[in-house]
Amino acid sequence: MATRQRPTSELNLILDFCLRVGELLLSSGAGAADVTSTMLSLARGLDARAADVDITFTSLTMSYQSSPDEVPIIATRQVTRRVIDYQDLTRVDHLVRDVLRGELDLTSGRAELRRIVSTGHDRPRWAVTVGWGLMSAGIGVQLGGDWMVGLLAFLSAVLIDRLKLRIARRRLPGFYEQVAGGGVATLVAVGAAALSIDIDVSLVVTANIVMLLAGIGFMGALQDALTGFYITAGARLTEALLSTAGIIAGVSGGLSLAYAVGVDLPEVDPGQTDVQGLWLTAVGAAAAASAFAFASYSPKRILVPVALMAAIAISISSSIQAPGIARTWSVAFAALFVGIVGYAVAGRMRVPPLIVVVSAVIPMLPGVSIYRGLALLGEGSRRDTSEGLVALITAASVALALAAGVILGEYLAQPVTRQSRRLEQRLAGPRLVGPVHLPRRRSRRSRRSRQSRGVGPAGAASPDNTENHPSEVSPSKGARSSSTDSSTQAQEASADETTSGG
């Protein structure tokens, strides 16, 4: 069957639509493999099957060439903003599935995408600031602080968020936001010490360091590395290191100012943690994870599941580490739990699994280790340099354990069937965002009809079956299939079993 020749203007609109969807996914922390697969799925669903995608950290390129003797159509789009917005991510994920199911055409899909981007959020900006404050307070409790540490961490996070918002409006680079945030966290702790408040200044600073590093794409970077997108992974890791360097500059500047004005500080060790009871650690992790999800505009229906998952995951990690197992392995087992359970939770809550797993692993991210490593390397002495290298290696191993555990959990959570095995062979890795294409399966009646017409042997698929079609696209992880789709797939599976058994 000959493919209908698409007008150039229509192809340009298709490529632009796919690029805009990819830009939003990439800027929200989705892995390059997920973004590539989603864009290609959209192109094929809109009957532009000869499209190709190339992604870097700051740009997306999409091309279309129907045949080798035709001039290719190439479109690019720059990724200019990097604000984690899980509400828009969820809406775009649903939009992609609607387009692939044939419920929306190109024109209505583009209109819906414009509405998603231009529509505000369902919560005021001051509530997001409170969310960041609660996250920082939860981290402070998780690290071993008391209620006073949590209160000061909350106050620091609120001030940091409002200051970062002002800096962002002036379009300054993110490095300066991190410098300002580190300085504010240190000055608040210094002010409390100057007022003779009995607190651990180091824990207050550390809680805000974790808050400042929470939005960095650690998970996306490691997922890109594990799925073969090394350039994008390197760029994301570079961004994380530069942001951490900004925090170091801000903290050291705040401490220098305190010493200059004569404030008598106890020994300040940013990155310090304390021994905490297991139940308090779990409570702090739950509060931090759900607060991060809330501050990132996640749908409210996932806040409680995320809190429970984070509490159980940190309990698994602490319990396994207590008998003497290395931290890397304990974190890997906890991440494996998050990956397996997050798949099911995302399906029930109708959100992309990326939102669930990233929020749940936030309390285990190695932001403190990265900070300590870079800070010690900056000291310059031989002893500090060796300790800094150890801290950085520990941070890298923990981050890799988190990403590998989550991705392996996604593999194990998928149904172990013939179709799923075929599907996984076509993908670079488990999908944390975007739709999943299933190969077309014909019923026994259709195969017998084709055999009687002499088209081919029973069970043989036509050449067109190698392509995906919107009607054969199942929802992405995190979506529930309709009853009609479920019954149709059950009938087709029954027919396949009858044919193979006969």
C-alpha positions as a printed Julia matrix, in Angstrom:
502×3 Matrix{Float64}:
   0.0     0.0    0.0
   1.5     3.32  -1.05
   1.95    5.95   1.61
   0.08    9.18   1.03
   2.42   12.03   0.13
   2.13   14.65   2.86
   2.23   18.36   1.95
   5.37   20.14   3.11
   3.38   22.61   5.2
   1.66   19.78   7.06
   4.98   18.02   7.69
   6.41   21.25   9.09
   3.5    21.47  11.53
   3.99   17.84  12.59
   7.7    18.35  13.23
   7.04   21.57  15.13
   4.4    19.83  17.28
   6.77   16.95  18.12
   9.61   19.36  18.93
   7.46   21.42  21.29
   6.36   18.29  23.13
   9.98   17.11  23.35
  11.14   20.48  24.65
   8.67   20.4   27.52
   9.58   16.82  28.44
  13.33   17.44  28.31
  13.15   20.66  30.33
  11.14   18.84  33.03
  13.86   16.26  33.62
  12.75   13.41  31.35
  15.49   11.17  30.0
  16.68   11.62  26.42
  15.61    8.07  25.54
  12.04    8.76  26.7
  11.91   12.07  24.84
  13.22   10.5   21.63
  10.73    7.63  21.76
   7.82    9.93  22.53
   8.63   12.26  19.63
   9.0     9.35  17.21
   5.72    7.87  18.47
   3.96   11.15  17.82
   5.43   11.42  14.32
   4.39    7.88  13.42
   0.95    8.37  14.93
   0.51   11.44  12.71
   1.64    9.41   9.64
   5.14   10.89   9.37
   6.91    7.56   9.76
  10.19    8.57   8.1
  11.03   11.1   10.82
  14.26   11.01  12.83
  15.24   12.73  16.09
  18.53   13.98  17.52
  18.71   15.36  21.08
  21.36   17.22  23.02
  21.07   18.97  26.35
  20.17   22.36  24.86
  18.58   21.57  21.5
  16.31   19.16  19.69
  16.54   18.41  15.98
  13.98   16.53  13.93
  14.21   15.61  10.26
  11.92   13.98   7.71
  12.95   12.39   4.42
  10.4    10.23   2.62
  12.96    8.75   0.21
  16.71    9.09  -0.44
  16.16   11.19  -3.57
  14.01   13.74  -1.71
  15.34   16.84   0.04
  15.02   16.32   3.81
  12.98   18.67   5.98
  14.91   19.67   9.11
  13.55   21.57  12.11
  15.29   22.48  15.37
  14.23   23.92  18.7
  16.3    25.27  21.57
  15.63   24.32  25.2
  15.77   27.67  26.96
  13.96   27.09  30.25
  14.54   24.33  32.78
  11.8    24.53  35.37
  10.51   21.23  36.74
   6.76   21.37  36.18
   5.15   18.0   36.75
   1.64   19.31  36.17
   2.45   20.28  32.59
   4.41   17.04  32.21
   1.34   15.01  33.19
  -0.93   16.99  30.88
   1.43   16.56  27.93
   1.72   12.85  28.66
  -2.07   12.55  28.45
  -2.1    14.69  25.31
   0.36   12.37  23.56
  -1.75    9.34  24.38
  -4.9    11.06  23.1
  -3.2    11.87  19.8
  -1.89    8.34  19.38
  -5.29    6.84  20.13
  -6.78    8.99  17.38
  -8.9    11.09  19.73
  -7.1    14.29  18.68
  -5.82   15.26  15.26
  -2.83   17.5   14.54
  -4.79   20.76  14.7
  -6.57   19.98  17.95
  -3.38   18.54  19.45
  -1.46   21.73  18.72
  -4.27   23.8   20.2
  -4.31   21.65  23.34
  -0.54   21.97  23.7
  -0.79   25.77  23.48
  -3.47   25.7   26.15
  -1.3    23.55  28.44
   1.71   25.84  28.1
  -0.24   29.07  28.55
  -2.54   27.93  31.36
  -1.54   28.61  34.94
  -1.3    26.11  37.75
  -3.87   24.9   40.23
  -1.93   26.24  43.22
  -0.67   29.75  44.04
   3.03   30.57  43.97
   3.14   31.24  47.71
   1.98   27.66  48.32
   4.93   26.41  46.26
   7.26   28.47  48.46
   5.73   26.85  51.54
   6.27   23.47  49.87
  10.01   24.13  49.46
  10.15   25.2   53.1
   8.48   22.0   54.27
  10.85   19.97  52.15
  13.88   21.62  53.73
  12.42   21.12  57.21
  11.84   17.44  56.44
  15.43   17.04  55.28
  16.62   18.71  58.49
  14.67   16.2   60.6
  15.85   13.3   58.43
  19.49   14.31  58.93
  19.15   14.32  62.7
  17.93   17.79  63.63
  15.31   18.75  66.19
  12.27   20.97  65.78
  14.37   24.14  65.97
  16.59   22.94  63.12
  13.47   22.16  61.1
  12.0    25.6   61.8
  15.16   27.46  60.78
  15.54   25.26  57.7
  11.95   26.12  56.76
  12.62   29.85  57.18
  15.82   29.66  55.15
  14.13   27.75  52.33
  11.3    30.3   52.12
  13.79   33.17  51.86
  15.88   31.28  49.31
  12.91   30.51  47.1
  11.69   34.11  47.05
  15.2    35.38  46.31
  15.71   32.84  43.52
  12.38   33.88  42.02
  13.52   37.5   41.88
  16.85   36.54  40.33
  15.14   34.35  37.73
  12.92   37.24  36.69
  16.08   39.21  35.89
  17.18   36.29  33.67
  20.48   35.75  35.45
  22.14   32.34  35.03
  21.24   29.64  37.54
  24.75   29.7   39.01
  24.02   33.03  40.67
  20.78   31.68  42.1
  22.76   28.91  43.78
  25.31   31.39  45.14
  22.55   33.51  46.62
  20.8    30.46  48.06
  23.94   29.17  49.76
  24.63   32.62  51.18
  21.09   33.02  52.58
  21.15   29.56  54.2
  24.45   30.34  55.9
  23.43   33.82  57.07
  20.21   32.53  58.64
  22.16   29.9   60.55
  24.78   32.48  61.54
  22.04   34.83  62.76
  20.57   32.09  64.94
  24.02   31.37  66.39
  24.57   35.08  67.06
  21.32   35.14  69.05
  22.67   32.3   71.2
  20.0    29.86  70.0
  21.1    26.35  70.85
  21.12   24.7   67.42
  23.48   22.8   65.19
  24.38   25.37  62.55
  25.8    22.7   60.25
  22.5    20.82  60.02
  20.58   23.97  59.07
  23.02   24.71  56.25
  23.04   21.1   55.12
  19.24   20.9   54.93
  19.17   23.88  52.6
  22.0    22.47  50.5
  19.86   19.39  49.8
  16.92   21.66  48.98
  19.03   23.65  46.5
  20.29   20.49  44.78
  16.93   18.7   44.68
  15.96   20.13  41.31
  19.19   19.08  39.58
  18.68   16.3   37.05
  20.65   13.51  38.74
  18.11   10.89  37.73
  17.89   12.17  34.18
  21.66   12.27  33.85
  22.19    8.71  35.02
  19.25    7.44  32.98
  20.78    9.05  29.9
  24.13    7.44  30.64
  22.58    4.0   31.15
  20.57    4.27  27.92
  23.45    5.45  25.74
  22.91    9.24  25.55
  26.34   10.12  26.9
  26.52   13.71  25.63
  23.27   14.67  27.32
  24.28   12.78  30.47
  27.62   14.64  30.6
  25.89   18.0   30.16
  23.45   17.3   32.98
  26.22   16.21  35.31
  28.18   19.35  34.42
  25.15   21.43  35.32
  24.91   19.64  38.67
  28.58   20.26  39.43
  28.36   23.93  38.46
  25.29   24.4   40.65
  27.09   22.74  43.54
  30.07   25.05  43.01
  27.68   27.99  43.28
  26.42   26.7   46.63
  29.99   26.32  47.88
  30.7    29.92  46.92
  27.57   31.14  48.69
  28.23   29.18  51.9
  31.89   30.23  52.09
  30.89   33.83  51.44
  28.35   33.75  54.24
  30.85   32.28  56.68
  33.48   34.85  55.68
  31.01   37.65  56.33
  30.19   36.22  59.74
  33.86   36.07  60.72
  34.39   39.6   59.39
  31.7    41.1   61.61
  32.96   39.19  64.63
  30.26   36.55  65.08
  31.66   33.74  67.24
  30.59   30.58  65.47
  31.03   27.0   66.55
  32.73   24.74  64.06
  30.59   24.72  60.93
  30.7    21.53  58.86
  28.22   21.8   55.96
  27.23   18.34  54.84
  27.21   16.98  58.38
  24.55   14.48  59.39
  23.61   13.01  62.76
  22.31    9.69  64.0
  18.52    9.69  64.02
  15.92    7.16  65.03
  14.51    5.11  62.16
  10.97    6.36  62.57
  12.07   10.02  62.63
  14.21    9.43  59.56
  11.2     7.91  57.79
   8.95   10.82  58.82
  11.48   13.36  57.59
  11.93   11.54  54.27
   8.18   11.28  53.75
   7.7    14.98  54.43
  10.58   15.94  52.13
   9.4    13.74  49.24
   5.77   14.82  49.32
   6.77   18.48  49.75
   9.07   18.25  46.72
   6.26   16.7   44.68
   3.92   19.49  45.78
   6.46   22.25  45.04
   7.05   20.74  41.59
   3.33   21.07  40.76
   2.66   17.34  40.87
  -1.01   16.32  40.94
  -2.24   16.28  44.51
  -3.44   12.69  44.23
   0.14   11.35  44.33
   1.34   13.21  47.45
   0.33   10.54  49.95
   1.6     7.57  47.87
   4.91    9.36  47.32
   5.28   10.04  51.05
   4.64    6.39  51.9
   7.06    5.16  49.24
   9.82    7.52  50.43
   9.35    6.47  54.06
   9.52    2.77  53.19
  12.48    3.28  50.83
  14.57    5.18  53.41
  13.66    2.54  56.0
  14.85   -0.22  53.65
  18.09    1.64  53.01
  18.76    2.32  56.7
  17.82   -1.21  57.79
  20.06   -2.89  55.22
  22.95   -0.51  55.89
  22.8    -1.12  59.65
  24.2    -4.72  59.53
  27.24   -3.44  57.63
  26.19   -3.63  53.99
  27.72   -0.85  51.9
  25.62    2.26  51.41
  25.62    1.81  47.65
  23.94   -1.58  47.84
  21.45   -0.47  50.49
  20.43    2.49  48.32
  20.21    0.22  45.27
  17.75   -2.11  47.04
  15.66    0.86  48.14
  15.66    2.25  44.59
  14.64   -1.17  43.26
  11.63   -1.05  45.56
  10.79    2.46  44.32
  11.02    1.34  40.68
   8.77   -1.68  41.14
   6.13    0.0   43.3
   6.33    3.3   41.43
   5.21    1.59  38.21
   2.02    0.33  39.87
   1.38    3.58  41.74
   1.78    5.64  38.58
  -0.75    3.41  36.82
  -3.3     3.87  39.56
  -2.72    7.61  39.86
  -2.62    8.19  36.06
   0.7    10.04  36.05
   4.06    9.33  34.36
   6.25    7.06  36.53
   9.01    9.71  36.36
   7.06   11.93  38.75
   6.61    9.17  41.31
  10.13    7.75  41.31
  12.0    11.06  41.28
   9.95   12.43  44.18
  10.37    9.22  46.18
  14.17    9.09  45.82
  14.75   12.77  46.63
  15.66   11.99  50.29
  18.36    9.55  49.06
  20.02   11.79  46.44
  23.75   12.25  47.11
  23.68   16.05  47.1
  25.48   16.26  50.45
  28.29   13.97  49.26
  28.78   16.03  46.11
  28.93   19.22  48.18
  31.45   17.77  50.63
  33.61   16.41  47.84
  33.85   19.69  45.96
  34.28   21.71  49.15
  37.14   19.52  50.36
  38.82   19.65  46.95
  38.67   23.43  47.17
  40.6    23.42  50.47
  43.77   22.36  48.68
  45.54   20.28  51.33
  46.56   16.7   50.59
  44.31   15.24  53.28
  41.31   17.29  52.17
  41.93   16.38  48.54
  41.91   12.65  49.26
  38.75   12.94  51.38
  37.12   15.02  48.68
  37.83   12.42  46.02
  36.37    9.7   48.25
  33.23   11.79  48.79
  32.8    12.39  45.06
  33.29    8.7   44.26
  30.72    7.84  46.93
  28.28   10.35  45.46
  28.76    8.93  41.96
  28.23    5.36  43.16
  25.1     6.28  45.11
  23.64    8.21  42.16
  24.36    5.29  39.84
  22.8     2.86  42.32
  19.65    4.99  42.46
  19.26    5.23  38.7
  20.13    1.58  38.06
  17.82    0.36  40.83
  14.88    2.42  39.59
  15.37    1.35  35.96
  15.72   -2.34  36.94
  12.58   -2.01  39.02
  10.75   -0.68  35.97
  11.91   -3.73  33.98
  10.75   -6.16  36.65
   7.42   -4.4   37.1
   6.42   -4.84  33.47
   4.36   -7.94  32.61
   6.59  -10.81  31.55
   4.77  -11.73  28.35
   5.78  -12.24  24.77
   4.56   -8.79  23.76
   6.41   -7.1   26.61
   9.65   -8.86  25.72
   9.29   -7.76  22.11
   8.53   -4.23  23.3
  11.6    -3.99  25.53
  13.83   -5.04  22.66
  12.63   -2.0   20.71
  13.28    0.53  23.47
  16.54    1.84  24.88
  15.19    1.32  28.39
  12.02    1.35  30.5
   9.82    4.32  29.75
   9.43    6.81  32.59
   7.55    9.27  30.35
   5.54    8.83  27.18
   3.39    6.23  25.45
   4.19    2.59  24.81
   3.57    1.08  21.38
   2.45   -2.52  21.1
   2.82   -4.48  17.85
  -0.42   -5.12  16.0
  -1.94   -8.55  16.62
  -4.56  -10.03  14.3
  -7.36  -12.23  15.49
  -7.81  -15.83  14.28
 -10.78  -14.82  12.1
  -8.69  -12.16  10.35
  -5.84  -14.58   9.71
  -8.21  -17.25   8.31
  -9.83  -14.65   6.08
  -6.44  -13.62   4.72
  -5.5   -17.28   4.16
  -8.71  -17.99   2.25
  -7.99  -15.03  -0.03
  -4.5   -16.37  -0.66
  -2.81  -13.33   0.84
  -0.41  -15.34   2.97
  -0.11  -18.08   5.58
  -2.21  -17.94   8.7
  -0.58  -15.82  11.32
   1.64  -13.94   8.86
   1.47  -10.2    9.19
   1.3    -7.87   6.24
   4.14   -5.37   5.7
   1.94   -2.65   7.16
   1.88   -4.51  10.45
   5.47   -3.58  11.11
   4.35    0.03  11.61
   2.54    1.37  14.62
  -0.95    2.76  14.35
  -2.7     5.06  16.81
  -5.46    2.52  17.39
  -2.92   -0.07  18.55
  -1.16    2.24  21.03
  -1.57    1.38  24.66
  -1.35    4.11  27.29
   2.02    4.93  28.8
   3.08    3.71  32.18
   0.86    5.48  34.58
  -2.3     5.34  32.45
  -5.24    2.95  32.76
  -6.6     1.41  29.6
 -10.24    1.82  28.78
 -12.58   -1.14  29.21
 -13.03   -1.4   25.43
  -9.28   -1.66  24.83
  -8.9    -4.22  27.62
 -11.7    -6.45  26.32
 -10.36   -6.26  22.76
  -6.86   -7.23  23.86
  -8.25  -10.09  25.94
 -10.21  -11.42  22.95
  -7.13  -11.16  20.72
  -4.94  -12.9   23.3
  -7.52  -15.7   23.6
  -7.61  -16.1   19.86
  -3.8   -16.3   19.73
  -3.74  -18.98  22.43
  -6.41  -21.01  20.62
  -4.53  -20.83  17.34
  -1.19  -21.78  18.88
  -2.78  -24.61  20.89
  -4.7   -26.05  17.91
